[in-house]
Amino acid sequence: MQGIATVIKLVAVFAAATMLGRWFLDEIKMSTIRKEPWHKPYLSLPGLIMLAVIFLLPVLIWIIKSSG
């Protein structure tokens, strides 16, 4: 039973990551069509979420490892 819960959690994380990635890719495509600067998609909501994850994930892993 615990294995099924783990699989459901993994599928949920992968689905969320896929949706965020596609949303960000759409922002990049729209920015290219509008001929905006290269950094403009990174200032959109999906871009900021991705940047926050990239910068905060190592910090969270470090905190979890140091507290254990």
PDB file with one MODEL, atoms N, CA, C and O in Angstrom:
MODEL        1
ATOM      1  N   MET A   1       0.810  -1.192   0.000  1.00  0.00           N
ATOM      2  CA  MET A   1       0.000   0.000   0.000  1.00  0.00           C
ATOM      3  C   MET A   1       0.859   1.264   0.000  1.00  0.00           C
ATOM      4  O   MET A   1       0.510   2.270  -0.617  1.00  0.00           O
ATOM      5  N   GLN A   2       1.987   1.189   0.704  1.00  0.00           N
ATOM      6  CA  GLN A   2       2.865   2.351   0.761  1.00  0.00           C
ATOM      7  C   GLN A   2       3.505   2.621  -0.609  1.00  0.00           C
ATOM      8  O   GLN A   2       3.774   3.772  -0.955  1.00  0.00           O
ATOM      9  N   GLY A   3       3.745   1.567  -1.378  1.00  0.00           N
ATOM     10  CA  GLY A   3       4.317   1.736  -2.708  1.00  0.00           C
ATOM     11  C   GLY A   3       3.382   2.466  -3.649  1.00  0.00           C
ATOM     12  O   GLY A   3       3.827   3.256  -4.482  1.00  0.00           O
ATOM     13  N   ILE A   4       2.091   2.208  -3.525  1.00  0.00           N
ATOM     14  CA  ILE A   4       1.109   2.880  -4.369  1.00  0.00           C
ATOM     15  C   ILE A   4       1.066   4.372  -4.046  1.00  0.00           C
ATOM     16  O   ILE A   4       0.952   5.197  -4.952  1.00  0.00           O
ATOM     17  N   ALA A   5       1.155   4.718  -2.785  1.00  0.00           N
ATOM     18  CA  ALA A   5       1.153   6.126  -2.387  1.00  0.00           C
ATOM     19  C   ALA A   5       2.389   6.839  -2.927  1.00  0.00           C
ATOM     20  O   ALA A   5       2.314   7.990  -3.355  1.00  0.00           O
ATOM     21  N   THR A   6       3.520   6.149  -2.903  1.00  0.00           N
ATOM     22  CA  THR A   6       4.751   6.739  -3.441  1.00  0.00           C
ATOM     23  C   THR A   6       4.626   6.984  -4.938  1.00  0.00           C
ATOM     24  O   THR A   6       5.043   8.032  -5.431  1.00  0.00           O
ATOM     25  N   VAL A   7       4.061   6.037  -5.656  1.00  0.00           N
ATOM     26  CA  VAL A   7       3.876   6.191  -7.103  1.00  0.00           C
ATOM     27  C   VAL A   7       2.931   7.349  -7.397  1.00  0.00           C
ATOM     28  O   VAL A   7       3.176   8.124  -8.321  1.00  0.00           O
ATOM     29  N   ILE A   8       1.861   7.475  -6.629  1.00  0.00           N
ATOM     30  CA  ILE A   8       0.915   8.575  -6.838  1.00  0.00           C
ATOM     31  C   ILE A   8       1.598   9.920  -6.593  1.00  0.00           C
ATOM     32  O   ILE A   8       1.366  10.875  -7.335  1.00  0.00           O
ATOM     33  N   LYS A   9       2.431  10.002  -5.566  1.00  0.00           N
ATOM     34  CA  LYS A   9       3.167  11.240  -5.288  1.00  0.00           C
ATOM     35  C   LYS A   9       4.127  11.573  -6.424  1.00  0.00           C
ATOM     36  O   LYS A   9       4.228  12.731  -6.830  1.00  0.00           O
ATOM     37  N   LEU A  10       4.832  10.567  -6.942  1.00  0.00           N
ATOM     38  CA  LEU A  10       5.764  10.798  -8.046  1.00  0.00           C
ATOM     39  C   LEU A  10       5.035  11.264  -9.305  1.00  0.00           C
ATOM     40  O   LEU A  10       5.498  12.175  -9.993  1.00  0.00           O
ATOM     41  N   VAL A  11       3.917  10.651  -9.599  1.00  0.00           N
ATOM     42  CA  VAL A  11       3.141  11.038 -10.776  1.00  0.00           C
ATOM     43  C   VAL A  11       2.643  12.476 -10.626  1.00  0.00           C
ATOM     44  O   VAL A  11       2.648  13.238 -11.593  1.00  0.00           O
ATOM     45  N   ALA A  12       2.222  12.843  -9.438  1.00  0.00           N
ATOM     46  CA  ALA A  12       1.747  14.214  -9.215  1.00  0.00           C
ATOM     47  C   ALA A  12       2.867  15.234  -9.417  1.00  0.00           C
ATOM     48  O   ALA A  12       2.654  16.287 -10.018  1.00  0.00           O
ATOM     49  N   VAL A  13       4.055  14.917  -8.913  1.00  0.00           N
ATOM     50  CA  VAL A  13       5.195  15.832  -9.079  1.00  0.00           C
ATOM     51  C   VAL A  13       5.577  15.950 -10.548  1.00  0.00           C
ATOM     52  O   VAL A  13       5.827  17.050 -11.040  1.00  0.00           O
ATOM     53  N   PHE A  14       5.623  14.824 -11.249  1.00  0.00           N
ATOM     54  CA  PHE A  14       5.974  14.862 -12.667  1.00  0.00           C
ATOM     55  C   PHE A  14       4.925  15.595 -13.495  1.00  0.00           C
ATOM     56  O   PHE A  14       5.269  16.300 -14.443  1.00  0.00           O
ATOM     57  N   ALA A  15       3.663  15.438 -13.152  1.00  0.00           N
ATOM     58  CA  ALA A  15       2.601  16.150 -13.867  1.00  0.00           C
ATOM     59  C   ALA A  15       2.711  17.656 -13.638  1.00  0.00           C
ATOM     60  O   ALA A  15       2.561  18.442 -14.574  1.00  0.00           O
ATOM     61  N   ALA A  16       2.971  18.057 -12.398  1.00  0.00           N
ATOM     62  CA  ALA A  16       3.124  19.488 -12.104  1.00  0.00           C
ATOM     63  C   ALA A  16       4.341  20.063 -12.823  1.00  0.00           C
ATOM     64  O   ALA A  16       4.286  21.173 -13.352  1.00  0.00           O
ATOM     65  N   ALA A  17       5.434  19.312 -12.842  1.00  0.00           N
ATOM     66  CA  ALA A  17       6.640  19.783 -13.530  1.00  0.00           C
ATOM     67  C   ALA A  17       6.399  19.906 -15.030  1.00  0.00           C
ATOM     68  O   ALA A  17       6.877  20.846 -15.664  1.00  0.00           O
ATOM     69  N   THR A  18       5.665  18.966 -15.589  1.00  0.00           N
ATOM     70  CA  THR A  18       5.351  19.023 -17.021  1.00  0.00           C
ATOM     71  C   THR A  18       4.465  20.222 -17.341  1.00  0.00           C
ATOM     72  O   THR A  18       4.695  20.918 -18.330  1.00  0.00           O
ATOM     73  N   MET A  19       3.462  20.465 -16.517  1.00  0.00           N
ATOM     74  CA  MET A  19       2.578  21.607 -16.751  1.00  0.00           C
ATOM     75  C   MET A  19       3.341  22.921 -16.626  1.00  0.00           C
ATOM     76  O   MET A  19       3.136  23.829 -17.431  1.00  0.00           O
ATOM     77  N   LEU A  20       4.214  23.036 -15.632  1.00  0.00           N
ATOM     78  CA  LEU A  20       5.003  24.252 -15.458  1.00  0.00           C
ATOM     79  C   LEU A  20       5.959  24.442 -16.632  1.00  0.00           C
ATOM     80  O   LEU A  20       6.129  25.559 -17.121  1.00  0.00           O
ATOM     81  N   GLY A  21       6.578  23.368 -17.080  1.00  0.00           N
ATOM     82  CA  GLY A  21       7.498  23.455 -18.205  1.00  0.00           C
ATOM     83  C   GLY A  21       6.816  23.877 -19.489  1.00  0.00           C
ATOM     84  O   GLY A  21       7.347  24.689 -20.246  1.00  0.00           O
ATOM     85  N   ARG A  22       5.642  23.327 -19.734  1.00  0.00           N
ATOM     86  CA  ARG A  22       4.903  23.713 -20.946  1.00  0.00           C
ATOM     87  C   ARG A  22       4.433  25.162 -20.871  1.00  0.00           C
ATOM     88  O   ARG A  22       4.448  25.880 -21.871  1.00  0.00           O
ATOM     89  N   TRP A  23       4.017  25.584 -19.679  1.00  0.00           N
ATOM     90  CA  TRP A  23       3.591  26.961 -19.481  1.00  0.00           C
ATOM     91  C   TRP A  23       4.752  27.907 -19.752  1.00  0.00           C
ATOM     92  O   TRP A  23       4.578  28.937 -20.405  1.00  0.00           O
ATOM     93  N   PHE A  24       5.938  27.560 -19.251  1.00  0.00           N
ATOM     94  CA  PHE A  24       7.125  28.384 -19.475  1.00  0.00           C
ATOM     95  C   PHE A  24       7.508  28.387 -20.953  1.00  0.00           C
ATOM     96  O   PHE A  24       7.881  29.429 -21.493  1.00  0.00           O
ATOM     97  N   LEU A  25       7.419  27.238 -21.606  1.00  0.00           N
ATOM     98  CA  LEU A  25       7.732  27.159 -23.031  1.00  0.00           C
ATOM     99  C   LEU A  25       6.780  28.024 -23.845  1.00  0.00           C
ATOM    100  O   LEU A  25       7.203  28.665 -24.808  1.00  0.00           O
ATOM    101  N   ASP A  26       5.503  28.055 -23.475  1.00  0.00           N
ATOM    102  CA  ASP A  26       4.548  28.934 -24.147  1.00  0.00           C
ATOM    103  C   ASP A  26       4.934  30.402 -23.964  1.00  0.00           C
ATOM    104  O   ASP A  26       4.806  31.199 -24.893  1.00  0.00           O
ATOM    105  N   GLU A  27       5.403  30.755 -22.775  1.00  0.00           N
ATOM    106  CA  GLU A  27       5.858  32.132 -22.537  1.00  0.00           C
ATOM    107  C   GLU A  27       7.052  32.469 -23.430  1.00  0.00           C
ATOM    108  O   GLU A  27       7.138  33.574 -23.965  1.00  0.00           O
ATOM    109  N   ILE A  28       7.961  31.527 -23.587  1.00  0.00           N
ATOM    110  CA  ILE A  28       9.122  31.747 -24.449  1.00  0.00           C
ATOM    111  C   ILE A  28       8.683  31.944 -25.897  1.00  0.00           C
ATOM    112  O   ILE A  28       9.169  32.842 -26.585  1.00  0.00           O
ATOM    113  N   LYS A  29       7.763  31.098 -26.353  1.00  0.00           N
ATOM    114  CA  LYS A  29       7.276  31.216 -27.731  1.00  0.00           C
ATOM    115  C   LYS A  29       6.584  32.549 -27.968  1.00  0.00           C
ATOM    116  O   LYS A  29       6.811  33.200 -28.988  1.00  0.00           O
ATOM    117  N   MET A  30       5.737  32.958 -27.021  1.00  0.00           N
ATOM    118  CA  MET A  30       5.036  34.236 -27.177  1.00  0.00           C
ATOM    119  C   MET A  30       6.019  35.405 -27.135  1.00  0.00           C
ATOM    120  O   MET A  30       5.843  36.388 -27.855  1.00  0.00           O
ATOM    121  N   SER A  31       7.032  35.308 -26.313  1.00  0.00           N
ATOM    122  CA  SER A  31       8.036  36.353 -26.240  1.00  0.00           C
ATOM    123  C   SER A  31       8.820  36.451 -27.540  1.00  0.00           C
ATOM    124  O   SER A  31       9.170  37.546 -27.982  1.00  0.00           O
ATOM    125  N   THR A  32       9.092  35.312 -28.145  1.00  0.00           N
ATOM    126  CA  THR A  32       9.805  35.305 -29.426  1.00  0.00           C
ATOM    127  C   THR A  32       8.942  35.910 -30.524  1.00  0.00           C
ATOM    128  O   THR A  32       9.436  36.672 -31.355  1.00  0.00           O
ATOM    129  N   ILE A  33       7.660  35.576 -30.529  1.00  0.00           N
ATOM    130  CA  ILE A  33       6.746  36.129 -31.539  1.00  0.00           C
ATOM    131  C   ILE A  33       6.644  37.649 -31.387  1.00  0.00           C
ATOM    132  O   ILE A  33       6.618  38.374 -32.382  1.00  0.00           O
ATOM    133  N   ARG A  34       6.587  38.124 -30.150  1.00  0.00           N
ATOM    134  CA  ARG A  34       6.475  39.571 -29.892  1.00  0.00           C
ATOM    135  C   ARG A  34       7.807  40.297 -30.019  1.00  0.00           C
ATOM    136  O   ARG A  34       7.864  41.524 -29.931  1.00  0.00           O
ATOM    137  N   LYS A  35       8.890  39.524 -30.230  1.00  0.00           N
ATOM    138  CA  LYS A  35      10.252  40.069 -30.355  1.00  0.00           C
ATOM    139  C   LYS A  35      10.660  40.858 -29.108  1.00  0.00           C
ATOM    140  O   LYS A  35      11.220  41.951 -29.191  1.00  0.00           O
ATOM    141  N   GLU A  36      10.360  40.266 -27.957  1.00  0.00           N
ATOM    142  CA  GLU A  36      10.740  40.863 -26.681  1.00  0.00           C
ATOM    143  C   GLU A  36      12.158  40.419 -26.326  1.00  0.00           C
ATOM    144  O   GLU A  36      12.680  39.494 -26.948  1.00  0.00           O
ATOM    145  N   PRO A  37      12.789  41.053 -25.346  1.00  0.00           N
ATOM    146  CA  PRO A  37      14.138  40.652 -24.932  1.00  0.00           C
ATOM    147  C   PRO A  37      14.147  39.213 -24.413  1.00  0.00           C
ATOM    148  O   PRO A  37      13.115  38.687 -23.997  1.00  0.00           O
ATOM    149  N   TRP A  38      15.324  38.587 -24.442  1.00  0.00           N
ATOM    150  CA  TRP A  38      15.455  37.178 -24.064  1.00  0.00           C
ATOM    151  C   TRP A  38      15.090  36.919 -22.603  1.00  0.00           C
ATOM    152  O   TRP A  38      14.689  35.810 -22.252  1.00  0.00           O
ATOM    153  N   HIS A  39      15.228  37.931 -21.756  1.00  0.00           N
ATOM    154  CA  HIS A  39      14.982  37.735 -20.330  1.00  0.00           C
ATOM    155  C   HIS A  39      13.515  37.902 -19.940  1.00  0.00           C
ATOM    156  O   HIS A  39      13.151  37.612 -18.801  1.00  0.00           O
ATOM    157  N   LYS A  40      12.691  38.350 -20.831  1.00  0.00           N
ATOM    158  CA  LYS A  40      11.283  38.616 -20.525  1.00  0.00           C
ATOM    159  C   LYS A  40      10.525  37.372 -20.028  1.00  0.00           C
ATOM    160  O   LYS A  40       9.758  37.504 -19.074  1.00  0.00           O
ATOM    161  N   PRO A  41      10.688  36.183 -20.608  1.00  0.00           N
ATOM    162  CA  PRO A  41       9.963  35.008 -20.077  1.00  0.00           C
ATOM    163  C   PRO A  41      10.363  34.649 -18.653  1.00  0.00           C
ATOM    164  O   PRO A  41       9.561  34.076 -17.916  1.00  0.00           O
ATOM    165  N   TYR A  42      11.576  34.971 -18.257  1.00  0.00           N
ATOM    166  CA  TYR A  42      12.017  34.663 -16.895  1.00  0.00           C
ATOM    167  C   TYR A  42      11.372  35.573 -15.861  1.00  0.00           C
ATOM    168  O   TYR A  42      11.414  35.273 -14.668  1.00  0.00           O
ATOM    169  N   LEU A  43      10.779  36.677 -16.295  1.00  0.00           N
ATOM    170  CA  LEU A  43      10.100  37.592 -15.389  1.00  0.00           C
ATOM    171  C   LEU A  43       8.597  37.335 -15.326  1.00  0.00           C
ATOM    172  O   LEU A  43       7.872  38.031 -14.615  1.00  0.00           O
ATOM    173  N   SER A  44       8.129  36.327 -16.075  1.00  0.00           N
ATOM    174  CA  SER A  44       6.718  35.938 -16.005  1.00  0.00           C
ATOM    175  C   SER A  44       6.522  35.004 -14.810  1.00  0.00           C
ATOM    176  O   SER A  44       7.493  34.581 -14.183  1.00  0.00           O
ATOM    177  N   LEU A  45       5.281  34.688 -14.502  1.00  0.00           N
ATOM    178  CA  LEU A  45       4.991  33.847 -13.341  1.00  0.00           C
ATOM    179  C   LEU A  45       5.644  32.466 -13.435  1.00  0.00           C
ATOM    180  O   LEU A  45       6.265  32.039 -12.462  1.00  0.00           O
ATOM    181  N   PRO A  46       5.535  31.747 -14.556  1.00  0.00           N
ATOM    182  CA  PRO A  46       6.201  30.440 -14.592  1.00  0.00           C
ATOM    183  C   PRO A  46       7.721  30.565 -14.529  1.00  0.00           C
ATOM    184  O   PRO A  46       8.388  29.698 -13.964  1.00  0.00           O
ATOM    185  N   GLY A  47       8.265  31.611 -15.091  1.00  0.00           N
ATOM    186  CA  GLY A  47       9.706  31.822 -15.026  1.00  0.00           C
ATOM    187  C   GLY A  47      10.184  32.092 -13.611  1.00  0.00           C
ATOM    188  O   GLY A  47      11.222  31.582 -13.189  1.00  0.00           O
ATOM    189  N   LEU A  48       9.427  32.893 -12.882  1.00  0.00           N
ATOM    190  CA  LEU A  48       9.793  33.182 -11.496  1.00  0.00           C
ATOM    191  C   LEU A  48       9.655  31.945 -10.614  1.00  0.00           C
ATOM    192  O   LEU A  48      10.461  31.732  -9.708  1.00  0.00           O
ATOM    193  N   ILE A  49       8.634  31.128 -10.878  1.00  0.00           N
ATOM    194  CA  ILE A  49       8.488  29.880 -10.118  1.00  0.00           C
ATOM    195  C   ILE A  49       9.674  28.969 -10.378  1.00  0.00           C
ATOM    196  O   ILE A  49      10.214  28.371  -9.447  1.00  0.00           O
ATOM    197  N   MET A  50      10.083  28.858 -11.627  1.00  0.00           N
ATOM    198  CA  MET A  50      11.224  28.000 -11.963  1.00  0.00           C
ATOM    199  C   MET A  50      12.517  28.530 -11.334  1.00  0.00           C
ATOM    200  O   MET A  50      13.315  27.753 -10.810  1.00  0.00           O
ATOM    201  N   LEU A  51      12.719  29.826 -11.383  1.00  0.00           N
ATOM    202  CA  LEU A  51      13.918  30.396 -10.770  1.00  0.00           C
ATOM    203  C   LEU A  51      13.923  30.185  -9.257  1.00  0.00           C
ATOM    204  O   LEU A  51      14.966  29.896  -8.671  1.00  0.00           O
ATOM    205  N   ALA A  52      12.766  30.328  -8.632  1.00  0.00           N
ATOM    206  CA  ALA A  52      12.686  30.105  -7.187  1.00  0.00           C
ATOM    207  C   ALA A  52      13.018  28.661  -6.839  1.00  0.00           C
ATOM    208  O   ALA A  52      13.724  28.401  -5.865  1.00  0.00           O
ATOM    209  N   VAL A  53      12.516  27.730  -7.625  1.00  0.00           N
ATOM    210  CA  VAL A  53      12.804  26.316  -7.381  1.00  0.00           C
ATOM    211  C   VAL A  53      14.287  26.035  -7.580  1.00  0.00           C
ATOM    212  O   VAL A  53      14.900  25.323  -6.785  1.00  0.00           O
ATOM    213  N   ILE A  54      14.854  26.584  -8.622  1.00  0.00           N
ATOM    214  CA  ILE A  54      16.275  26.344  -8.913  1.00  0.00           C
ATOM    215  C   ILE A  54      17.163  26.865  -7.785  1.00  0.00           C
ATOM    216  O   ILE A  54      18.135  26.211  -7.409  1.00  0.00           O
ATOM    217  N   PHE A  55      16.834  28.032  -7.248  1.00  0.00           N
ATOM    218  CA  PHE A  55      17.685  28.618  -6.217  1.00  0.00           C
ATOM    219  C   PHE A  55      17.356  28.127  -4.802  1.00  0.00           C
ATOM    220  O   PHE A  55      18.242  28.085  -3.948  1.00  0.00           O
ATOM    221  N   LEU A  56      16.107  27.758  -4.544  1.00  0.00           N
ATOM    222  CA  LEU A  56      15.728  27.353  -3.192  1.00  0.00           C
ATOM    223  C   LEU A  56      15.880  25.856  -2.935  1.00  0.00           C
ATOM    224  O   LEU A  56      16.025  25.447  -1.783  1.00  0.00           O
ATOM    225  N   LEU A  57      15.849  25.044  -3.966  1.00  0.00           N
ATOM    226  CA  LEU A  57      15.950  23.605  -3.769  1.00  0.00           C
ATOM    227  C   LEU A  57      17.260  23.182  -3.109  1.00  0.00           C
ATOM    228  O   LEU A  57      17.219  22.382  -2.175  1.00  0.00           O
ATOM    229  N   PRO A  58      18.423  23.680  -3.548  1.00  0.00           N
ATOM    230  CA  PRO A  58      19.654  23.301  -2.843  1.00  0.00           C
ATOM    231  C   PRO A  58      19.672  23.746  -1.381  1.00  0.00           C
ATOM    232  O   PRO A  58      20.204  23.043  -0.522  1.00  0.00           O
ATOM    233  N   VAL A  59      19.096  24.905  -1.104  1.00  0.00           N
ATOM    234  CA  VAL A  59      19.045  25.383   0.279  1.00  0.00           C
ATOM    235  C   VAL A  59      18.156  24.474   1.125  1.00  0.00           C
ATOM    236  O   VAL A  59      18.512  24.127   2.251  1.00  0.00           O
ATOM    237  N   LEU A  60      17.006  24.092   0.586  1.00  0.00           N
ATOM    238  CA  LEU A  60      16.111  23.205   1.322  1.00  0.00           C
ATOM    239  C   LEU A  60      16.745  21.838   1.558  1.00  0.00           C
ATOM    240  O   LEU A  60      16.592  21.264   2.636  1.00  0.00           O
ATOM    241  N   ILE A  61      17.446  21.317   0.573  1.00  0.00           N
ATOM    242  CA  ILE A  61      18.126  20.025   0.736  1.00  0.00           C
ATOM    243  C   ILE A  61      19.205  20.143   1.807  1.00  0.00           C
ATOM    244  O   ILE A  61      19.361  19.235   2.624  1.00  0.00           O
ATOM    245  N   TRP A  62      19.944  21.232   1.818  1.00  0.00           N
ATOM    246  CA  TRP A  62      20.982  21.429   2.814  1.00  0.00           C
ATOM    247  C   TRP A  62      20.380  21.506   4.219  1.00  0.00           C
ATOM    248  O   TRP A  62      20.927  20.930   5.159  1.00  0.00           O
ATOM    249  N   ILE A  63      19.261  22.214   4.365  1.00  0.00           N
ATOM    250  CA  ILE A  63      18.616  22.334   5.674  1.00  0.00           C
ATOM    251  C   ILE A  63      18.120  20.972   6.153  1.00  0.00           C
ATOM    252  O   ILE A  63      18.288  20.623   7.322  1.00  0.00           O
ATOM    253  N   ILE A  64      17.513  20.209   5.254  1.00  0.00           N
ATOM    254  CA  ILE A  64      17.014  18.893   5.639  1.00  0.00           C
ATOM    255  C   ILE A  64      18.144  17.967   6.040  1.00  0.00           C
ATOM    256  O   ILE A  64      18.021  17.237   7.024  1.00  0.00           O
ATOM    257  N   LYS A  65      19.239  17.982   5.301  1.00  0.00           N
ATOM    258  CA  LYS A  65      20.366  17.105   5.628  1.00  0.00           C
ATOM    259  C   LYS A  65      21.052  17.522   6.918  1.00  0.00           C
ATOM    260  O   LYS A  65      21.496  16.665   7.682  1.00  0.00           O
ATOM    261  N   SER A  66      21.148  18.825   7.176  1.00  0.00           N
ATOM    262  CA  SER A  66      21.846  19.282   8.378  1.00  0.00           C
ATOM    263  C   SER A  66      21.005  19.100   9.645  1.00  0.00           C
ATOM    264  O   SER A  66      21.557  19.005  10.741  1.00  0.00           O
ATOM    265  N   SER A  67      19.694  19.051   9.508  1.00  0.00           N
ATOM    266  CA  SER A  67      18.856  18.893  10.695  1.00  0.00           C
ATOM    267  C   SER A  67      18.732  17.435  11.125  1.00  0.00           C
ATOM    268  O   SER A  67      18.314  17.157  12.249  1.00  0.00           O
ATOM    269  N   GLY A  68      19.086  16.516  10.258  1.00  0.00           N
ATOM    270  CA  GLY A  68      18.914  15.101  10.572  1.00  0.00           C
ATOM    271  C   GLY A  68      20.079  14.538  11.229  1.00  0.00           C
ATOM    272  O   GLY A  68      20.089  13.352  11.558  1.00  0.00           O
TER     273      GLY A  68
ENDMDL
END
